[in-house]
Amino acid sequence: MHQILSKLALLMSILHVEGLFFHIRGMERKCFKTETPEDTNLIVNYKVEEYDPPSNNCTRLPKNYELHIEVTDNDDKIFLSRDYPAESRITFTVFREGDTSICLSSKNPNKFKWLRVHLDIQAKTSNENTLKERKMDTMLLRVRQLLDQAEQIKKEQNYLRYREFNFQ
């Protein structure tokens, strides 16, 4: 049992990512799916920079640069579609359980220009909000968060097993 818990703690520390970055070019579009329970607040922080592959350097984009963000639910119903500045924070609530897709697309007409997008997606369930409102013990709150993370990891593993089974 102790060995399983230590492996789970290691896995959770590995999977707890502060954010990621990726490159897009021209009018390219990248989408990310996240499985969310109902009544979940999603917080998306991002920053876009111009990327120069030979020198591996990034520079700031002009203030008028915009990134198009589109969020769809499990039924591919669009519930957010707007242009945002090169660096922003977006918060929205997912009311239905299921996969939520967050798609980012560059509005850059120059198809040879590379962009680096730093992305951080956080999910906060209403359970966490009510725990904070009731001012419960911080240790209990952390245990609750770890259990929620373990449940999320379990869901992701089941989904990957399902995809692998279908692929084979």
C-alpha positions as CSV (number, residue, x, y, z in Angstrom):
1,M,0.0,0.0,0.0
2,H,2.8,2.4,0.9
3,Q,4.5,1.7,-2.4
4,I,1.3,2.5,-4.3
5,L,0.9,5.7,-2.5
6,S,4.5,6.8,-3.1
7,K,4.1,6.0,-6.8
8,L,0.8,8.0,-6.9
9,A,2.5,10.9,-5.2
10,L,5.4,10.8,-7.7
11,L,3.0,10.6,-10.6
12,M,1.0,13.5,-9.3
13,S,4.1,15.6,-8.8
14,I,5.1,14.8,-12.3
15,L,1.7,15.6,-13.9
16,H,1.2,18.8,-12.0
17,V,2.4,21.1,-14.7
18,E,2.5,24.8,-14.3
19,G,2.1,25.3,-18.0
20,L,3.4,24.3,-21.4
21,F,4.4,26.0,-24.6
22,F,4.1,25.1,-28.2
23,H,4.8,26.6,-31.6
24,I,2.3,27.6,-34.3
25,R,2.8,29.1,-37.7
26,G,0.7,31.3,-40.0
27,M,-3.1,30.6,-39.6
28,E,-2.5,27.3,-37.8
29,R,-4.9,26.1,-35.1
30,K,-4.1,24.0,-32.1
31,C,-6.7,22.4,-29.8
32,F,-6.5,21.0,-26.3
33,K,-9.2,18.7,-24.7
34,T,-9.8,18.6,-21.0
35,E,-12.3,16.4,-19.3
36,T,-14.3,18.5,-16.9
37,P,-17.0,17.7,-14.4
38,E,-20.1,19.9,-14.3
39,D,-19.9,23.3,-12.7
40,T,-16.2,23.7,-13.2
41,N,-14.4,27.0,-13.6
42,L,-11.7,26.8,-16.2
43,I,-8.9,29.4,-16.1
44,V,-6.8,29.8,-19.2
45,N,-3.6,31.9,-18.9
46,Y,-1.6,32.4,-22.1
47,K,1.1,34.5,-23.7
48,V,2.1,34.6,-27.3
49,E,5.6,35.7,-28.5
50,E,7.2,35.8,-31.9
51,Y,9.7,32.9,-32.2
52,D,12.9,32.7,-34.3
53,P,13.9,29.0,-34.7
54,P,17.5,29.5,-35.8
55,S,18.4,31.6,-32.7
56,N,15.8,30.0,-30.4
57,N,14.8,33.5,-29.2
58,C,11.4,35.0,-28.6
59,T,10.3,38.7,-28.9
60,R,7.2,40.5,-27.8
61,L,4.4,40.9,-30.3
62,P,2.8,44.3,-31.0
63,K,0.0,45.4,-28.7
64,N,-2.6,45.1,-31.5
65,Y,-1.8,41.4,-32.1
66,E,-4.8,39.1,-31.4
67,L,-5.2,35.4,-30.9
68,H,-8.5,33.7,-31.7
69,I,-9.8,31.4,-28.9
70,E,-12.7,29.1,-29.3
71,V,-14.1,26.8,-26.6
72,T,-16.5,24.0,-27.4
73,D,-18.3,21.5,-25.2
74,N,-18.7,17.7,-25.6
75,D,-21.3,18.1,-28.4
76,D,-19.1,20.5,-30.4
77,K,-21.3,23.4,-29.4
78,I,-19.3,26.6,-29.3
79,F,-19.8,28.6,-26.1
80,L,-16.9,31.0,-26.4
81,S,-15.4,32.4,-29.6
82,R,-13.4,35.7,-29.4
83,D,-10.2,37.4,-30.3
84,Y,-8.0,38.2,-27.4
85,P,-4.7,40.1,-27.0
86,A,-1.3,38.5,-27.1
87,E,-1.3,38.0,-23.4
88,S,-4.4,37.4,-21.3
89,R,-6.3,35.4,-18.8
90,I,-9.7,33.9,-19.6
91,T,-12.1,32.5,-17.0
92,F,-15.3,30.6,-17.9
93,T,-17.6,28.0,-16.3
94,V,-18.3,24.6,-17.8
95,F,-21.9,23.7,-16.8
96,R,-22.0,20.2,-18.4
97,E,-19.8,17.2,-17.7
98,G,-17.6,16.0,-20.5
99,D,-14.8,16.9,-22.8
100,T,-14.1,20.6,-23.3
101,S,-12.0,21.7,-26.3
102,I,-10.0,24.9,-26.1
103,C,-8.7,25.9,-29.6
104,L,-6.2,28.7,-30.2
105,S,-5.5,30.0,-33.7
106,S,-3.1,32.6,-34.9
107,K,-4.5,35.5,-37.0
108,N,-1.0,35.9,-38.5
109,P,-1.3,36.0,-42.3
110,N,2.5,35.4,-42.7
111,K,2.5,31.6,-42.9
112,F,6.3,31.4,-42.5
113,K,6.4,33.3,-39.2
114,W,6.6,31.1,-36.0
115,L,4.9,32.0,-32.8
116,R,5.5,30.5,-29.3
117,V,2.4,30.1,-27.2
118,H,2.8,29.6,-23.4
119,L,-0.4,28.0,-22.0
120,D,-1.6,27.2,-18.6
121,I,-5.1,25.7,-18.1
122,Q,-6.4,25.3,-14.5
123,A,-9.7,23.7,-13.4
124,K,-11.4,24.7,-10.1
125,T,-14.5,22.8,-9.1
126,S,-17.3,24.3,-7.1
127,N,-16.3,21.9,-4.3
128,E,-13.0,23.8,-3.8
129,N,-14.8,27.1,-3.8
130,T,-17.3,26.0,-1.1
131,L,-14.4,24.5,1.0
132,K,-12.7,27.9,0.9
133,E,-15.9,29.7,1.8
134,R,-16.4,27.5,4.8
135,K,-12.8,28.2,5.9
136,M,-12.0,24.5,6.5
137,D,-8.7,23.4,7.7
138,T,-5.9,23.9,5.1
139,M,-4.7,20.3,5.5
140,L,-8.2,19.0,4.7
141,L,-8.4,21.3,1.7
142,R,-5.1,20.0,0.4
143,V,-6.2,16.3,0.9
144,R,-9.4,17.1,-1.0
145,Q,-7.3,18.7,-3.8
146,L,-5.1,15.6,-4.0
147,L,-8.1,13.3,-4.1
148,D,-9.5,15.4,-6.9
149,Q,-6.2,15.3,-8.8
150,A,-6.0,11.5,-8.3
151,E,-9.6,11.2,-9.7
152,Q,-8.6,13.4,-12.7
153,I,-5.6,11.2,-13.3
154,K,-7.7,8.1,-13.1
155,K,-10.2,9.5,-15.7
156,E,-7.3,10.5,-18.0
157,Q,-5.8,7.0,-17.7
158,N,-9.1,5.3,-18.5
159,Y,-9.6,7.6,-21.5
160,L,-6.1,6.7,-22.8
161,R,-6.8,3.0,-22.3
162,Y,-10.0,3.4,-24.2
163,R,-8.2,5.2,-27.1
164,E,-5.4,2.7,-27.1
165,F,-7.9,-0.2,-27.2
166,N,-9.7,1.4,-30.2
167,F,-6.4,2.1,-31.9
168,Q,-5.3,-1.5,-31.7
